[in-house]
Amino acid sequence: MRFDVKAALQEVLEEVMGQAEAKYKECSGKRCRLLPVLLALFGNKV
């Protein structure tokens, strides 16, 4: 059975996005800067 890298990456991405969303939902009044956080997270892995 071949390991589906694309599916695995999609799964990880969804999990990280979910965690980030939950983490930054606290600051609903302010506009949260998610992009730099995501770039920092994925910049190390890609």
FENWOLIN-V414351 format. One record per helix or strand of 3 or more residues. SS is the DSSP state (A for helix, B for strand). FROM is the first residue (numbers start at 1). TO is the last residue. If there is no record, write none. Layout:
SS:FROM:TO  SS:FROM:TO
This chain:
A:5:24  A:34:43
